[in-house]
Amino acid sequence: MEEEKQQTEKKGKKLLIGILALFLILGIGGAFWWMQVSDKTYEIEEVTDFSYFKLYESEKYGVIDKQANILVEPKYDMLVIPNPAKPVFIGYFNYNSQTGEYETEVLNEKGEKILTQYVQVLPLPFQDTSTEVPYEKSVLIYKENGKYGIINFEGKKITKAIYDSIESLLYKEGCLLVKQQEKYGVINIKGKQIIPTIYDSISADGYYEETTKYQKAGFIVGQKKQEGYRYGYINEKGKQILEVAYNEIDRITEITTKDVYLFALKNGQAGVYQNKKILLEHEYEEIEYNKQNELFLVQKNGKQGVTNKQGKEILKPEYDYIMISGQNLNAQKNGISYTFDKEGKEQEIQSRVSILSTENSQYFITINEQDKFGLINSAHTEILENEYSYIEYAFGNYFIVTKEETVSVMNAEKKEEVISNYDVIQKVEGRNLLQAIQLEPYTIELYNEKMEKIASMQEANLSVQNNYIQLTSQTERKYFDNQGKEVQNRDLFPNLTLYAFVQEGKWGFQKKEGDIAIEPIYDMVTELNAYGFAGIKKDGKWGVINQKGEVLVEPIYEIEWEEPEFIGPYCKLNFGYGMIYYSRQLQEE
């Protein structure tokens, strides 16, 4: 009996050990899996608060802060601030005209040299310089023993210096193109390898979403083979989707789903893939995608046909010519014209050869053979005859129509004109508001979504910001919220100490309570900016005040643009391509 009990205890211990071992294995495996996943994910740093700015004086560059204090004297041939929220500045000097190379040094906000343990530290510029901060904002390149690696802004190594070169990838912030022994791979800003360095070319596919930007873009990889260059596809997580066997690969970036749709050319024949699944076999000479109707226009043996996004054939490739126009498929075969809907059902041919959908599903814009525009409803009842040179949807039931160089707004529901007698009518970007312009005298008038006139101003400029719209002339300035309701500068900018006001054609500043802080003696002023400075204009020249109302610079700067921005005595100059700096070299000699 005792022996039986001991055997039972031994079995129980073995079972317990086995269970613990299993949990340990699962735990290690789970941890390993999580490490792999977490290493491949990264966050793109957003810079919302700029603290440091490039200074330009006497053809040299330095750094100022947002109080206009000089942190780095302007003594460098070139200077880069990779992240304007972090005190890390890279100065370039001793240019070698023969090699095209500079010496560099890194400085902090005290002007002290930092990261001196490295032979050289460089920023990682984007190939796309449309952003105001055209650099990777969380990593830098360092050089060691003739090789390159990446470090963070504190100088901590993220990778060893094992690469021959490191570059940013166009349309793929956060991923870096690395080179070893003439081969390319990709790492992310955490140093994790996404693609091994075995390819002769790598490019991002250009896929973009509003929320995630380019993070879900994958990679087109190429290798030189005996028969020439061949391409494959790797997704954003580093998973091989298509092997390196194609003459050409392009992502269909117009299809915004979690699935990847790819055009691929193999042995001279085009096909389409949904991830690894082939939707259209490699049997076509050409394939085009129509985003509006989610259709593929295909060509086979010189004849054209149509398939849908699921690969189902809508029209056999037997037509001489097919044009996808709005919701119609207009086809020709043997000199005979046919019209089909997007499901492939033949339609009666009418004078309307194109039907374009609008954001309002109740209305469609039509274009006839004479390129004249009209309007129909969802029941195909005619609302406007095809007699207009152009029609575009505004919002609600409203359309902007052009006829014989006159522009007006029509209410499609009531079939009546609601706004007319303007030279130009435009929708205010991203808002249900209209900007109507008369050229003589130049006048801007604003209408809300009810077609009520909310503003009229001569010789005015319209500025659209994130949360407001500004209408400004020499004698007045008005603000509106995104719904078109007029708001006061005190309500829009509650944290300012001074507010611009105009009196009898002259501008000054008031305190929040309404007391005059600066008498209205100026021809124009700007509001205080986020850094506490405003521009003042007199006799065609600009000066600067601070948030206390003190004049820092009398009006001596000759500046052509209407609302210059200042930090202390320095004026912001923006030449695009990341060339933004502040300078006071604007004074008339």
ZIBEL-V650307 format. One record per helix or strand of 3 or more residues. SS is the DSSP state (a for helix, b for strand). FROM is the first residue (numbers start at 0). TO is the last residue. Records with the same first field share a line. If there is no record, write none. Layout:
SS=FROM-TO, FROM-TO
//
This chain:
a=1-39, 488-491
b=51-56, 59-64, 69-75, 77-79, 88-95, 100-106, 119-121, 138-143, 146-151, 164-167, 174-179, 182-187, 192-198, 200-203, 218-224, 227-233, 239-245, 247-250, 260-265, 268-273, 276-283, 285-289, 294-299, 302-307, 312-318, 320-325, 327-332, 335-340, 351-356, 362-367, 372-376, 381-387, 389-394, 397-402, 405-410, 415-421, 423-426, 433-437, 442-446, 452-457, 460-463, 468-471, 476-479, 498-502, 505-509, 515-521, 532-537, 540-545, 550-556, 569-573, 579-582
//
